[in-house]
Amino acid sequence: MAENYQFETRCIHGDGGFVEEHPYGAVSVPIFQTATFAHPGIGKSTGYDYSRESNPTRYELESVMSSLEGADDSIACATGMAAIGICLELFGEGSHILCTEDLYGGTVRMFKSIGEKRGLKFSYVDTSDIDLVRKNIRKETKALYIETPSNPTMRITDFAEMRKLADEFGLLILADNTFLSPYFQKPLQLGADIVVHSGTKFLGGHNDVLAGFVCVKGKELSEKLRYTYKTVGCSLSDMLPSR
């Protein structure tokens, strides 16, 4: 049974059941290298219409990631930065995001060069200090952006305590789980609402793939992120999930 799969099996099969649906019973994931899909009839769909929005090859990779992270949905993006970028679209002008001070440098660059230009506000604190986090929450704070262990100084943030603050102040928790991967840590189970990954690092493992993932808890967040995803077109190529 899929619910009894160990982690190593989930890395290959997710929650199971894919092979039976593959054309000709293909054991490996087929590459659906097509931009558009035929419709069975007027107003009918196979579930796939246009590969920018969804693609069967990419869907299987996303399903595996959801299985590994315990997510309700996972979105495969062209890069880790693209994954972070669609998350920023959840917040309107004037929103404040309180961040781990030792974030990956590319994340800080995106926040400063793109996020701030869009009217978002960011501040950075040692999120291992719960009292310090509480003191820096403002009335316009909408989210906590956490990286734990942080890269590169390995600071640890307590997700359970962050969840208490998030519930108290009505905040989202976004977590960068690139450094540990779901093998060692599952932030959604620890209290995060959204998890982002760079697939280039431990998930890819060979330094030969550019990819990113957003793993989500809850249907409402998933729908908002997927709307942005199909609108801005940051989807992962259908060639990469087969590697």
N, C-alpha and C positions, 0 to 999 in steps of 0.2 A: 504494500500500500504506500502511496506517495507520502502520506503523513509520517511514515516511519523511515523515509529516506534519510541517510546520513548526509553531512555537508558535502562530502566528495561526490556523492551521487547527484545531489541537487545542482552542483556546478555543471553537470553534463545534461541532466534531464529536467531540471526544475522540479515542478510538482508532477511530472510525468504526463503521458498521454499524447505526446506530439507525433510520434512515429506513425501511429495508425492513421493520422490525417495527411501524411506526406504523399505526394503523387508517387504511385508505383511502390509504395512502402519504403521509400528511401530512408536509410538509417541516418545518414548525415543530413543536416539542415539544407534543403534546397535553396539556391540563390534566386530569388524572384527579382530579376534585374529588369524591372519595368516601371515606367512612370505612372501609367494608368491601368485600370482593371475594367474588364467588361462587366456590364450589369445584366442580371438575369432577365430583367424586364423594367418597364417604366415604374419608377418609384421603389425599385428593389435593389438590394446591394448584397454582395457576398460578405460584407464587413470591411472590404478594402476598396477604396475609390481612387486614391491618388497617393503615391509613395511619400510625398512630403508629409502627409498626415499620418499614414499607417502603411506598413508593409509586412507581409507574413514572415519574412526572414528576421526582420528587426523585432517583430512581436515576440518571437520565441526567445530572443536574447533578453528582451524586457521582462518576460515571464520568469526566466531564470533568475534575473536580478531581484524580482519581487520575492521569489522563493528564498533567496539567500538572505535578504534583508528583513523578511517578514512584512513586506509592504503591501498595501492595497493596489498600488500601481507603480510602475517604474517607466521612465521616459529616457530613451537612449538619444543622446545628443552628439553633435559632431566633435565636441571637445568638452573637457571639464569646465572651461570658462563659459562655454555656451550654456551649460547646465546652470551655472550660477547666474548667468544673464537673464534667463527666463524667470528665475526666482525673484529677481529684483522687480519684475513687472507686477508682482503682487501688491506693491506698495505705491501709494500716491504721493504727490508732491507734499513736502513738509514732514513726511514720516521719518522717524528716527530709528535706527538700528544699532543696538549695543553689541559690540563684537569682542571676541577674544583678542587681546592686544598682540599676540604672536601669530597672526594669520599668515598663510601662504602669501608671498609677496605679490603674485599675480592677482590675487583676490583684492588686496588693498589697492592695487593700481586700478582695477576695474571700479571699485567703489569711489575712488577719488576722481578718476577721469571721466567716468560715465554716470555713475550713480549721483554724484554731487551736482553734475551739470543738469540732471533731470529734477533737481530739487530735493533729493533725499539727503538725510543727515546721518552721519556715522560717528560713533565714538568708540574708543578702544580701552578696555580695562583688563586687569588680571581676573579672568572669570573663575579662577580657583578660589578667589576670595569672595564668598557669598555676600558679606556685608557691603563690600565695595560695589558689587553688581547692583544691589538694592539701592544704594545711594545715587547711582548714576542713571536709574530709570526715570524718564521724564514723562510728562502727560502725553507727549506726542510719540513716545516709544511704541513701536509696533512689533518688534521681534528681537530675539537674542540670536546672534550668529556665533556658533561655537565650533571650535576646532580642538578636539581632544583625543589623544595627546597632540599638542600643538607642534607645528613644524617651523623651526627645527629644535626648539628648546624643551619639548616634551612636557609642557605644563599640563596638568590633569584638571578637568572640570567635572564636578559632581552633577550628573544629569538629573538625579532625583531632586536635588536642591533647586536646580534650574527649573524643573517642572513645577515645583511649588511656587516659585516666583512668577512663572508664566501664567499659572492659574489665577494667582492673586491679582495680577495686573492685566490679564487678558492678552497675553503675548503669544506669538508663534515662536517655536524653537526650530532653527535651521542648523543642521550639523554637517560639517565636512568630515566624512569618515574615510577619506582616502588613505590616511596614514596607517590605520589598523585593518581596514577592510572588514566585511561582514564575517570573516572567519574568526576574528578576535572580538568584535564589538558590533552590536546591533542597536544603534541609537533609537530607532523607533520603538523598540521594546523598553527602552530606558527612559522615554519621555519626550523624544523629539517628534516634531510634526513632519519635517522634511529632511531628507538626507541627500547630500550631493557627493559625487565621486569623480575623480579623474580616472578614467579607465586606462590611462597611459602608465600608471604606476603598478601597484600590486595586482590589480584586476587583470591587466594585460600580461604583465610578467616578463615580457621580452623586449620592451622598449621599441616596439615596432608598430604600435597602434595608437592613434589619436581617437579618443572617445570620452564621453562624459555621461553621467547618469543622475537623474533626479528620482529618488524613491520617496513615495508619498503615503501618508496615512489619511484616509478619508476621501470620500467621493467628491466633495465640494472643492477641495484643494486640487485634486486630480483634474477636474473639469476646467478649472481656471488655468492651470499650467498647460494643459493640452491645447487649449484655445490659443494661448500665446505661442506655443510650440509650432502649431500648424500655420500661424499667421506670419511669424518671423522666419520660418523655414530653417531651423537649426538642427534638423534631423540627421541622425547617423546614416552614412551610406549603407545601402543594402548589401554591399560587398563585404563589409568588415565583420558583421556577426558570424560569418561562416568560417572565419580564420581559426 
